Amino acid sequence: MEQPNTTYINQLSGDNVAFREKMIAILKRELPEEIQIYREQIQKNNFLAAAQSVHKLKHKVSILGLEKSYYLAETFEENLKENSIQLQKEFETILNAMDTFVKSL
């Protein structure tokens, strides 16, 4: 499985340490909130709203350098729009890895 990383953030920020730290602070604040909202929507079987949450989370997946996982998230988003939770376990694994990584930054 791919591992989250800060390669993209480092490339984006270049030598601007303040910008890098700001990006990381945003991730630390937003990621747990977005994961919680997604899980609440799944629990309520509100699949369309969950798909919208996955759409938002895809950006975090990309920022954390998870290229293959981005495509899985994209497929899961489409599944949710069709009221299917196929790939949910795999997506949860990605979320857990991202959450653990971001907390360690």
DOSE-379909 format. One record per residue (C-alpha): x, y, z. Coordinates in steps of 0.5 Angstrom, whole numbers. Layout:
BEGIN
<site><xx>X</xx><yy>Y</yy><zz>Z</zz></site>
...
***
This chain:
BEGIN
<site><xx>0</xx><yy>0</yy><zz>0</zz></site>
<site><xx>2</xx><yy>7</yy><zz>-1</zz></site>
<site><xx>5</xx><yy>11</yy><zz>4</zz></site>
<site><xx>2</xx><yy>19</yy><zz>5</zz></site>
<site><xx>8</xx><yy>23</yy><zz>4</zz></site>
<site><xx>10</xx><yy>31</yy><zz>4</zz></site>
<site><xx>13</xx><yy>31</yy><zz>-3</zz></site>
<site><xx>8</xx><yy>35</yy><zz>-6</zz></site>
<site><xx>7</xx><yy>40</yy><zz>0</zz></site>
<site><xx>15</xx><yy>40</yy><zz>-1</zz></site>
<site><xx>15</xx><yy>42</yy><zz>-8</zz></site>
<site><xx>9</xx><yy>47</yy><zz>-8</zz></site>
<site><xx>13</xx><yy>51</yy><zz>-2</zz></site>
<site><xx>20</xx><yy>50</yy><zz>-5</zz></site>
<site><xx>24</xx><yy>54</yy><zz>0</zz></site>
<site><xx>18</xx><yy>58</yy><zz>3</zz></site>
<site><xx>18</xx><yy>54</yy><zz>10</zz></site>
<site><xx>12</xx><yy>59</yy><zz>13</zz></site>
<site><xx>8</xx><yy>57</yy><zz>7</zz></site>
<site><xx>9</xx><yy>49</yy><zz>8</zz></site>
<site><xx>8</xx><yy>50</yy><zz>15</zz></site>
<site><xx>1</xx><yy>53</yy><zz>14</zz></site>
<site><xx>-1</xx><yy>48</yy><zz>9</zz></site>
<site><xx>1</xx><yy>42</yy><zz>14</zz></site>
<site><xx>-3</xx><yy>46</yy><zz>19</zz></site>
<site><xx>-9</xx><yy>47</yy><zz>14</zz></site>
<site><xx>-9</xx><yy>39</yy><zz>13</zz></site>
<site><xx>-8</xx><yy>38</yy><zz>21</zz></site>
<site><xx>-15</xx><yy>42</yy><zz>22</zz></site>
<site><xx>-19</xx><yy>40</yy><zz>16</zz></site>
<site><xx>-17</xx><yy>33</yy><zz>15</zz></site>
<site><xx>-20</xx><yy>30</yy><zz>22</zz></site>
<site><xx>-27</xx><yy>34</yy><zz>21</zz></site>
<site><xx>-28</xx><yy>32</yy><zz>14</zz></site>
<site><xx>-27</xx><yy>25</yy><zz>16</zz></site>
<site><xx>-32</xx><yy>25</yy><zz>21</zz></site>
<site><xx>-37</xx><yy>28</yy><zz>17</zz></site>
<site><xx>-36</xx><yy>23</yy><zz>11</zz></site>
<site><xx>-37</xx><yy>18</yy><zz>17</zz></site>
<site><xx>-43</xx><yy>21</yy><zz>19</zz></site>
<site><xx>-46</xx><yy>21</yy><zz>12</zz></site>
<site><xx>-44</xx><yy>14</yy><zz>11</zz></site>
<site><xx>-47</xx><yy>12</yy><zz>18</zz></site>
<site><xx>-54</xx><yy>15</yy><zz>16</zz></site>
<site><xx>-54</xx><yy>12</yy><zz>9</zz></site>
<site><xx>-53</xx><yy>19</yy><zz>6</zz></site>
<site><xx>-49</xx><yy>16</yy><zz>0</zz></site>
<site><xx>-50</xx><yy>23</yy><zz>-4</zz></site>
<site><xx>-47</xx><yy>27</yy><zz>1</zz></site>
<site><xx>-42</xx><yy>22</yy><zz>3</zz></site>
<site><xx>-40</xx><yy>22</yy><zz>-5</zz></site>
<site><xx>-39</xx><yy>30</yy><zz>-4</zz></site>
<site><xx>-35</xx><yy>29</yy><zz>2</zz></site>
<site><xx>-30</xx><yy>24</yy><zz>-1</zz></site>
<site><xx>-30</xx><yy>29</yy><zz>-7</zz></site>
<site><xx>-27</xx><yy>34</yy><zz>-2</zz></site>
<site><xx>-22</xx><yy>28</yy><zz>1</zz></site>
<site><xx>-20</xx><yy>26</yy><zz>-6</zz></site>
<site><xx>-16</xx><yy>33</yy><zz>-6</zz></site>
<site><xx>-12</xx><yy>31</yy><zz>1</zz></site>
<site><xx>-11</xx><yy>24</yy><zz>-2</zz></site>
<site><xx>-7</xx><yy>28</yy><zz>-8</zz></site>
<site><xx>-4</xx><yy>33</yy><zz>-3</zz></site>
<site><xx>-1</xx><yy>27</yy><zz>1</zz></site>
<site><xx>2</xx><yy>24</yy><zz>-5</zz></site>
<site><xx>-3</xx><yy>18</yy><zz>-6</zz></site>
<site><xx>-3</xx><yy>17</yy><zz>-13</zz></site>
<site><xx>-6</xx><yy>10</yy><zz>-14</zz></site>
<site><xx>-11</xx><yy>12</yy><zz>-8</zz></site>
<site><xx>-14</xx><yy>18</yy><zz>-11</zz></site>
<site><xx>-16</xx><yy>13</yy><zz>-17</zz></site>
<site><xx>-19</xx><yy>9</yy><zz>-12</zz></site>
<site><xx>-23</xx><yy>15</yy><zz>-8</zz></site>
<site><xx>-25</xx><yy>17</yy><zz>-15</zz></site>
<site><xx>-28</xx><yy>10</yy><zz>-16</zz></site>
<site><xx>-31</xx><yy>10</yy><zz>-9</zz></site>
<site><xx>-34</xx><yy>17</yy><zz>-10</zz></site>
<site><xx>-38</xx><yy>14</yy><zz>-16</zz></site>
<site><xx>-40</xx><yy>8</yy><zz>-13</zz></site>
<site><xx>-43</xx><yy>12</yy><zz>-7</zz></site>
<site><xx>-47</xx><yy>16</yy><zz>-13</zz></site>
<site><xx>-50</xx><yy>10</yy><zz>-15</zz></site>
<site><xx>-52</xx><yy>8</yy><zz>-7</zz></site>
<site><xx>-46</xx><yy>3</yy><zz>-7</zz></site>
<site><xx>-41</xx><yy>2</yy><zz>-2</zz></site>
<site><xx>-36</xx><yy>-2</yy><zz>-6</zz></site>
<site><xx>-29</xx><yy>0</yy><zz>-4</zz></site>
<site><xx>-31</xx><yy>3</yy><zz>3</zz></site>
<site><xx>-26</xx><yy>-2</yy><zz>7</zz></site>
<site><xx>-21</xx><yy>0</yy><zz>2</zz></site>
<site><xx>-22</xx><yy>8</yy><zz>3</zz></site>
<site><xx>-23</xx><yy>7</yy><zz>10</zz></site>
<site><xx>-16</xx><yy>4</yy><zz>10</zz></site>
<site><xx>-13</xx><yy>10</yy><zz>6</zz></site>
<site><xx>-17</xx><yy>15</yy><zz>11</zz></site>
<site><xx>-14</xx><yy>12</yy><zz>17</zz></site>
<site><xx>-7</xx><yy>12</yy><zz>14</zz></site>
<site><xx>-8</xx><yy>19</yy><zz>12</zz></site>
<site><xx>-10</xx><yy>21</yy><zz>19</zz></site>
<site><xx>-4</xx><yy>18</yy><zz>23</zz></site>
<site><xx>1</xx><yy>21</yy><zz>18</zz></site>
<site><xx>-2</xx><yy>28</yy><zz>19</zz></site>
<site><xx>-2</xx><yy>27</yy><zz>26</zz></site>
<site><xx>5</xx><yy>25</yy><zz>26</zz></site>
<site><xx>7</xx><yy>32</yy><zz>22</zz></site>
***
